Amino acid sequence: RTTYVTVNFNTGSDTVGDQLNDFRKLLPAGSTAGPAQAYLTGDAPFNHDFSQITVQDTEHAEYFALPIALLVLLVVFGTLVAAAMPILLAIVAVSVTMAVIYAIGLHISMSVFVLNIASIIGLGISIDYSLFMIRRFRDELAVGRSISDATGWTVATAGESILFSGLIVMIGFCSLLLIGVDIMSSLGIGGAVVVAIAVLSALTLVPALLAVLGHRINALRIPFFSRLTMHTSHTSRAVTDGECSEKPEEERHFWQRWAMGVMKRPVLIILLVTVLLVGMGWPIFSISIGSTSSASVPKSYESRHGIDILNAQFLETNEHPVFIVVQAPDGSSMLTKGNLAKLDHLSRWVVTRAHVTGVISLTQMPASHGTPGTPAISEQQLAILYGSGAYQGKPAMAQFVASTTNGNTTLITVRTKAKVDSREGKELVNDLRAGDKAAAQGLTVLAGGDQADSLDFNNHLYGNFPL
């Protein structure tokens, strides 16, 4: 009742992804499908769906994050006007960042994950920077400075801290460009851009708004929260001849009392916080680094539904073979007697490796021509068959040779039941790479495929980490 069709394309996955909607229209659907149901799955559909999920999740995160951030800011500032300003700055910074990233994306390839970076980092850091500015401005007004002086002192103090803080964060994001992985470069560019926009907004837009609002920054007070966070009439700070003097306060607001409580028991607080941080970070020691899989896409998506059906009813689609590319360094054809003998020696060696369930090569016929892992005909017969060109008289064998061999290059398919990113899969790739060159007897050998790609990516990305 179930079958599948494999469609090969002579172009990159990005181009295929752009044409998925047109390709999907060719499939029977609705009343025209009859009793059959078609599902479009594979790498390109997965990448397309994953991109859509990323965009949707970013939008959902913003819908939830903004109201929560506003509530927290109301607690921090105690007034609606002051709490709304960081949200305004965040919206402006993220919007401008998206426009800049779009312009950059017209010239270089950008990962879809840059949207998450721009949105999440943009919201957080914009709110953080504007919080510094607004808080300092209100403090300056509270000690009696004029609006212009308060704005100037705010930029000179909090603004300077924001500038250097932003530069450090930008340097951190730019360091991702040194890794040499496209997705990390995209995240580095996106992160650096959003931080730069947030810093510029905090040093230009926020001071301008503060100068316009003046004392109205404290308008629309929230009764309970304002008592917790705002300076009261008992605060005795004054400005004389441009100098700020401070006298002991008769009443402190919530955060001052919190700070004083922490300073009374510094050792205890340090121990408690250290235990908390170590407990929260402990799972990192057992973290398993891996690549994305079909499980990353919700089951409601067509690509996930299709691959689940394939994996359940066609067990061979669960396999992730290792592909070994073999080349004759002198440029001679792989169909010569000498190269076939070396290839046969390599194929027999691969069969003996742990976690290998079968090998398909010029000397190890696929199931349709013989038993996997054993030669269908003798080495001498193979030399005669390939050397004389007689194999071309057998359509199945001719098609097999054409699909695996081109001049001095051929492909060995190593079948395994090891999952991608599993311990067995990593052991297999490392084992093959450790001995394949000796077994190849002078042939050039390169191991690839999903198993090797994931291992190489993780080693390259995390190889220099201290843990």
C-alpha positions as CSV (number, residue, x, y, z in Angstrom):
1,R,0.0,0.0,0.0
2,T,3.0,2.3,0.3
3,T,5.8,3.2,-2.1
4,Y,8.2,6.0,-2.6
5,V,9.9,7.7,-5.5
6,T,13.4,9.2,-5.3
7,V,13.8,12.4,-7.3
8,N,17.4,13.5,-8.1
9,F,18.2,17.1,-9.0
10,N,21.3,18.5,-10.8
11,T,21.3,21.7,-8.8
12,G,21.9,22.8,-5.2
13,S,19.4,22.3,-2.3
14,D,18.8,26.1,-2.1
15,T,17.5,26.2,-5.7
16,V,15.4,23.1,-5.1
17,G,13.9,24.7,-2.0
18,D,12.9,27.8,-4.0
19,Q,11.0,25.6,-6.4
20,L,9.3,23.3,-3.9
21,N,5.9,25.0,-4.3
22,D,6.0,24.5,-8.0
23,F,7.1,20.9,-7.6
24,R,4.3,20.3,-5.0
25,K,1.7,21.3,-7.5
26,L,2.6,18.4,-9.7
27,L,1.6,15.9,-6.9
28,P,-1.9,14.7,-6.7
29,A,-3.9,16.3,-3.9
30,G,-7.5,16.6,-2.7
31,S,-10.1,14.9,-4.9
32,T,-7.6,14.3,-7.7
33,A,-5.4,12.1,-5.4
34,G,-8.0,9.4,-5.2
35,P,-7.3,6.9,-2.5
36,A,-3.6,7.7,-2.5
37,Q,-1.9,10.4,-0.4
38,A,1.5,11.9,-1.5
39,Y,4.0,13.5,0.9
40,L,7.0,15.6,-0.1
41,T,10.0,15.0,2.1
42,G,13.7,15.0,2.0
43,D,16.5,17.5,2.7
44,A,15.0,20.4,0.7
45,P,11.5,20.1,2.2
46,F,13.0,19.8,5.6
47,N,15.1,22.9,5.2
48,H,12.1,24.8,3.8
49,D,9.9,23.8,6.7
50,F,12.6,24.5,9.2
51,S,13.0,28.0,7.9
52,Q,9.2,28.6,8.2
53,I,9.2,27.3,11.7
54,T,12.1,29.6,12.6
55,V,10.2,32.7,11.3
56,Q,7.0,31.6,13.1
57,D,8.8,30.9,16.4
58,T,10.5,34.3,16.2
59,E,7.1,36.0,15.9
60,H,5.6,34.0,18.7
61,A,8.6,34.8,20.9
62,E,8.1,38.5,20.3
63,Y,4.4,38.3,21.1
64,F,5.2,36.7,24.5
65,A,8.4,38.6,25.3
66,L,7.2,42.2,24.8
67,P,4.3,42.0,27.4
68,I,6.5,40.2,29.9
69,A,9.3,42.7,29.4
70,L,6.8,45.6,29.9
71,L,5.6,44.0,33.1
72,V,9.2,43.7,34.4
73,L,9.9,47.3,33.4
74,L,6.8,48.5,35.3
75,V,8.2,46.8,38.4
76,V,11.7,48.3,37.8
77,F,10.6,51.9,37.0
78,G,7.2,52.2,38.6
79,T,5.8,54.5,35.9
80,L,4.2,53.6,32.6
81,V,6.1,56.2,30.5
82,A,9.5,55.1,31.7
83,A,8.6,51.5,31.2
84,A,7.4,52.0,27.7
85,M,10.5,53.7,26.4
86,P,12.8,50.6,26.5
87,I,10.1,48.7,24.6
88,L,10.0,51.5,22.0
89,L,13.8,51.4,21.6
90,A,13.7,47.6,21.2
91,I,11.1,47.8,18.5
92,V,13.1,50.4,16.6
93,A,16.4,48.6,17.0
94,V,15.0,45.2,15.8
95,S,13.2,46.8,12.9
96,V,16.3,48.7,11.7
97,T,18.4,45.6,12.2
98,M,16.1,43.5,10.0
99,A,16.4,46.1,7.3
100,V,20.2,46.1,7.5
101,I,20.4,42.3,7.5
102,Y,18.1,42.2,4.5
103,A,20.5,44.5,2.6
104,I,23.4,42.4,3.6
105,G,21.6,39.2,2.6
106,L,21.3,40.5,-1.0
107,H,25.0,40.2,-1.3
108,I,26.0,37.2,0.9
109,S,24.2,34.1,2.0
110,M,22.7,34.4,5.5
111,S,21.4,31.6,7.8
112,V,17.7,31.7,8.7
113,F,18.8,31.6,12.4
114,V,20.0,35.2,12.1
115,L,16.4,36.2,12.5
116,N,16.4,34.6,16.0
117,I,19.6,36.4,16.9
118,A,18.4,39.8,15.7
119,S,15.0,39.4,17.5
120,I,16.0,37.9,20.8
121,I,19.4,39.7,21.3
122,G,17.9,42.9,19.9
123,L,15.0,42.9,22.4
124,G,17.2,42.0,25.3
125,I,20.1,44.4,24.8
126,S,18.0,47.3,23.7
127,I,15.9,47.1,26.8
128,D,19.1,46.7,28.9
129,Y,20.8,49.8,27.4
130,S,17.8,52.0,27.6
131,L,17.2,50.9,31.2
132,F,20.6,52.2,32.1
133,M,20.0,55.6,30.4
134,I,16.5,56.1,31.8
135,R,17.5,55.1,35.3
136,R,20.4,57.5,35.4
137,F,18.3,60.3,33.9
138,R,15.7,59.9,36.6
139,D,18.4,59.9,39.3
140,E,19.9,63.1,37.9
141,L,16.4,64.8,37.9
142,A,15.9,63.6,41.5
143,V,18.9,65.4,42.8
144,G,17.7,68.7,41.2
145,R,19.5,68.9,37.9
146,S,17.9,70.7,35.0
147,I,16.6,68.6,32.1
148,S,19.5,69.6,29.8
149,D,22.1,68.9,32.5
150,A,20.5,65.6,33.5
151,T,20.5,64.5,29.8
152,G,24.2,65.5,29.5
153,W,25.3,63.7,32.6
154,T,23.3,60.7,31.6
155,V,25.1,60.4,28.2
156,A,28.5,61.2,29.8
157,T,28.1,58.4,32.4
158,A,25.6,55.7,31.4
159,G,26.2,56.4,27.7
160,E,29.9,55.9,28.0
161,S,29.4,52.5,29.7
162,I,26.9,51.5,27.0
163,L,29.3,52.4,24.3
164,F,32.2,50.3,25.6
165,S,29.9,47.5,26.6
166,G,28.4,47.4,23.1
167,L,31.9,47.4,21.6
168,I,32.9,44.4,23.7
169,V,29.8,42.5,22.7
170,M,30.3,43.3,19.0
171,I,33.9,42.0,19.2
172,G,32.5,38.8,20.7
173,F,30.0,38.3,17.9
174,C,32.6,39.2,15.2
175,S,34.9,36.5,16.6
176,L,32.4,34.0,15.2
177,L,33.6,35.0,11.8
178,L,36.9,33.3,12.6
179,I,35.4,29.9,13.0
180,G,35.0,29.5,9.2
181,V,31.4,28.0,9.3
182,D,28.7,29.8,7.2
183,I,26.0,29.5,9.9
184,M,28.3,30.9,12.6
185,S,29.4,33.7,10.3
186,S,25.8,34.6,9.8
187,L,25.1,34.7,13.5
188,G,28.2,36.8,14.1
189,I,27.2,39.3,11.5
190,G,23.6,39.4,12.7
191,G,24.7,39.8,16.4
192,A,27.2,42.5,15.6
193,V,24.7,44.5,13.6
194,V,21.9,44.3,16.2
195,V,24.3,45.4,19.0
196,A,25.6,48.3,16.9
197,I,22.0,49.5,16.1
198,A,21.1,49.2,19.8
199,V,24.1,51.2,20.9
200,L,23.4,53.9,18.3
201,S,19.8,54.1,19.3
202,A,20.6,54.3,23.0
203,L,23.1,57.1,22.4
204,T,20.9,59.1,20.0
205,L,17.2,58.3,20.2
206,V,16.9,57.8,23.9
207,P,18.6,61.1,24.9
208,A,16.4,62.9,22.4
209,L,13.3,61.4,23.9
210,L,14.5,62.1,27.5
211,A,15.1,65.7,26.6
212,V,11.6,66.1,25.2
213,L,9.9,64.2,28.0
214,G,11.8,65.8,30.9
215,H,10.0,65.3,34.2
216,R,7.2,63.6,32.4
217,I,9.3,60.5,32.4
218,N,7.8,59.9,35.8
219,A,4.2,60.3,34.6
220,L,1.5,57.7,34.9
221,R,2.9,56.1,38.1
222,I,1.9,52.7,39.2
223,P,1.1,53.2,42.9
224,F,2.6,50.0,44.4
225,F,5.6,49.7,42.1
226,S,6.5,53.3,42.3
227,R,6.8,53.1,46.1
228,L,9.2,50.2,45.7
229,T,11.5,51.8,43.2
230,M,11.3,55.5,43.0
231,H,13.2,58.0,45.2
232,T,10.9,59.4,48.0
233,S,10.7,62.8,49.4
234,H,13.1,61.7,52.2
235,T,16.0,61.5,49.8
236,S,18.3,64.3,50.6
237,R,20.6,64.7,47.6
238,A,21.4,68.2,46.3
239,V,23.3,70.0,43.6
240,T,25.4,73.0,44.5
241,D,27.4,74.9,41.9
242,G,27.3,71.9,39.6
243,E,28.5,69.5,42.3
244,C,26.3,66.8,43.6
245,S,26.3,66.2,47.4
246,E,24.5,63.4,49.2
247,K,23.3,63.1,52.7
248,P,22.1,60.0,54.6
249,E,18.7,59.0,53.4
250,E,15.9,58.6,55.9
251,E,14.1,56.1,53.7
252,R,15.5,53.8,51.0
253,H,13.7,52.3,48.1
254,F,13.5,48.5,47.5
255,W,16.7,48.0,45.4
256,Q,18.7,49.9,48.0
257,R,17.4,47.7,50.8
258,W,18.2,44.7,48.6
259,A,21.8,45.8,48.0
260,M,22.3,46.6,51.7
261,G,21.0,43.1,52.6
262,V,23.4,41.4,50.2
263,M,26.4,43.4,51.5
264,K,25.6,42.4,55.1
265,R,26.2,38.7,54.3
266,P,28.5,38.7,51.3
267,V,30.1,35.3,51.9
268,L,26.8,33.5,52.3
269,I,25.4,35.1,49.2
270,I,28.5,34.2,47.2
271,L,28.2,30.5,48.3
272,L,24.5,30.4,47.6
273,V,24.8,31.9,44.1
274,T,27.8,29.7,43.3
275,V,25.9,26.6,44.2
276,L,22.9,27.8,42.2
277,L,25.0,28.5,39.1
278,V,26.9,25.2,39.3
279,G,23.6,23.3,39.6
280,M,22.1,25.1,36.6
281,G,25.2,24.5,34.5
282,W,25.9,21.0,35.5
283,P,24.1,19.4,32.6
284,I,26.7,20.8,30.2
285,F,29.1,18.1,31.3
286,S,26.8,15.4,29.8
287,I,25.7,17.4,26.7
288,S,25.5,15.6,23.4
289,I,26.5,17.7,20.5
290,G,24.8,16.8,17.2
291,S,23.2,18.0,14.1
292,T,19.5,18.7,13.3
293,S,17.3,15.7,12.3
294,S,13.8,15.0,11.4
295,A,12.8,15.2,15.0
296,S,13.5,19.0,14.8
297,V,10.4,19.4,12.7
298,P,6.9,19.0,14.3
299,K,4.9,16.0,13.3
300,S,2.2,18.2,11.8
301,Y,4.4,19.2,8.9
302,E,4.3,17.2,5.6
303,S,8.1,16.6,5.5
304,R,8.1,15.1,9.0
305,H,5.0,12.9,8.3
306,G,6.5,11.6,5.1
307,I,9.9,10.7,6.6
308,D,8.1,9.0,9.6
309,I,6.2,6.8,7.1
310,L,9.4,5.9,5.2
311,N,11.3,5.1,8.4
312,A,8.5,2.9,9.6
313,Q,7.8,0.9,6.4
314,F,11.1,1.0,4.6
315,L,13.9,0.1,7.1
316,E,16.7,0.9,4.7
317,T,15.7,4.6,4.7
318,N,16.8,4.6,8.4
319,E,20.4,4.0,7.4
320,H,23.0,6.7,7.1
321,P,25.8,5.1,5.0
322,V,29.3,6.3,4.9
323,F,30.5,7.2,1.4
324,I,34.2,6.6,0.6
325,V,35.5,8.4,-2.5
326,V,38.5,6.5,-4.0
327,Q,40.8,8.0,-6.7
328,A,43.8,6.8,-8.6
329,P,46.4,9.5,-8.0
330,D,48.1,8.8,-11.3
331,G,44.9,9.5,-13.2
332,S,44.5,6.0,-14.5
333,S,41.0,4.5,-14.9
334,M,39.6,2.7,-11.9
335,L,38.6,-0.2,-14.2
336,T,42.2,-1.3,-14.8
337,K,43.3,-4.6,-13.3
338,G,45.7,-3.0,-10.8
339,N,43.3,-0.5,-9.5
340,L,40.5,-3.1,-9.2
341,A,42.8,-5.3,-7.1
342,K,43.5,-2.4,-4.8
343,L,39.8,-1.5,-4.6
344,D,38.9,-5.1,-3.8
345,H,41.5,-5.1,-1.0
346,L,40.1,-1.9,0.4
347,S,36.4,-3.1,0.1
348,R,37.3,-6.4,1.9
349,W,39.0,-4.5,4.7
350,V,36.0,-2.2,5.1
351,V,33.6,-5.2,5.4
352,T,35.6,-6.3,8.5
353,R,35.1,-3.0,10.4
354,A,32.8,-2.9,13.4
355,H,29.2,-1.5,12.8
356,V,29.5,-2.2,9.1
357,T,26.5,-4.2,7.7
358,G,27.5,-4.2,4.0
359,V,29.7,-2.7,1.3
360,I,28.8,-1.8,-2.2
361,S,31.6,-1.1,-4.7
362,L,32.9,-2.1,-8.1
363,T,34.1,-5.4,-6.6
364,Q,31.3,-5.8,-4.0
365,M,28.1,-6.0,-6.0
366,P,24.8,-4.5,-4.7
367,A,22.0,-6.9,-3.7
368,S,20.6,-6.9,-7.2
369,H,23.8,-8.4,-8.6
370,G,24.9,-10.6,-5.7
371,T,25.1,-10.8,-1.9
372,P,26.2,-7.6,-0.2
373,G,29.7,-7.9,1.3
374,T,30.8,-10.7,-1.0
375,P,32.1,-10.5,-4.5
376,A,29.6,-11.6,-7.1
377,I,32.4,-12.9,-9.4
378,S,36.1,-13.6,-9.0
379,E,38.8,-10.9,-9.1
380,Q,40.1,-12.3,-12.4
381,Q,36.6,-12.3,-13.9
382,L,36.0,-8.7,-12.8
383,A,39.3,-7.6,-14.4
384,I,38.2,-9.2,-17.7
385,L,34.6,-7.9,-17.4
386,Y,35.6,-4.3,-16.7
387,G,38.8,-4.3,-18.8
388,S,37.1,-5.6,-22.0
389,G,34.0,-3.4,-21.5
390,A,31.8,-6.5,-21.5
391,Y,29.9,-5.2,-18.5
392,Q,28.2,-2.7,-20.8
393,G,26.3,-5.6,-22.3
394,K,24.5,-6.0,-19.0
395,P,22.2,-3.0,-18.5
396,A,22.0,-3.3,-14.7
397,M,25.8,-3.5,-14.3
398,A,26.3,-0.8,-16.8
399,Q,24.0,1.5,-14.9
400,F,25.7,0.6,-11.6
401,V,29.2,1.4,-13.0
402,A,28.0,4.7,-14.5
403,S,26.4,5.8,-11.2
404,T,29.5,5.0,-9.1
405,T,32.6,5.4,-11.3
406,N,34.0,8.2,-13.5
407,G,37.5,7.9,-14.9
408,N,40.0,7.6,-12.0
409,T,37.3,8.1,-9.3
410,T,34.8,5.6,-7.8
411,L,32.5,5.4,-4.9
412,I,32.2,2.9,-2.1
413,T,29.0,2.8,-0.1
414,V,29.5,1.6,3.5
415,R,26.1,0.5,5.0
416,T,25.6,0.7,8.7
417,K,22.8,0.8,11.2
418,A,24.6,3.3,13.4
419,K,22.7,6.6,13.9
420,V,24.1,9.9,13.0
421,D,25.9,11.5,16.0
422,S,25.8,8.2,17.8
423,R,28.9,6.8,19.5
424,E,28.9,3.9,17.1
425,G,28.7,6.2,14.1
426,K,31.6,8.3,15.3
427,E,33.7,5.2,16.0
428,L,33.0,3.9,12.5
429,V,34.1,7.1,10.8
430,N,37.2,7.4,12.9
431,D,38.1,3.7,12.3
432,L,37.7,4.0,8.6
433,R,39.8,7.1,8.4
434,A,42.5,5.5,10.7
435,G,43.2,2.6,8.3
436,D,41.7,3.2,4.9
437,K,44.8,4.7,3.4
438,A,46.9,1.7,4.3
439,A,44.2,-0.7,3.0
440,A,43.9,1.3,-0.2
441,Q,47.5,0.5,-1.1
442,G,48.3,3.9,-2.7
443,L,44.8,5.0,-3.8
444,T,43.5,8.3,-2.5
445,V,40.7,7.8,0.0
446,L,38.2,10.3,1.4
447,A,35.3,9.4,3.8
448,G,32.1,11.4,3.7
449,G,28.3,11.2,4.1
450,D,26.0,12.3,6.9
451,Q,27.9,10.5,9.5
452,A,31.3,12.0,8.6
453,D,29.8,15.5,7.8
454,S,28.3,15.7,11.3
455,L,31.5,14.5,13.0
456,D,33.7,16.9,11.0
457,F,31.3,19.9,11.7
458,N,31.2,19.2,15.4
459,N,35.0,18.7,15.6
460,H,35.6,21.9,13.7
461,L,33.1,23.9,15.6
462,Y,33.8,22.7,19.1
463,G,37.4,21.4,18.8
464,N,38.9,24.5,20.5
465,F,36.4,24.7,23.3
466,P,38.0,24.3,26.8
467,L,35.5,21.6,27.9
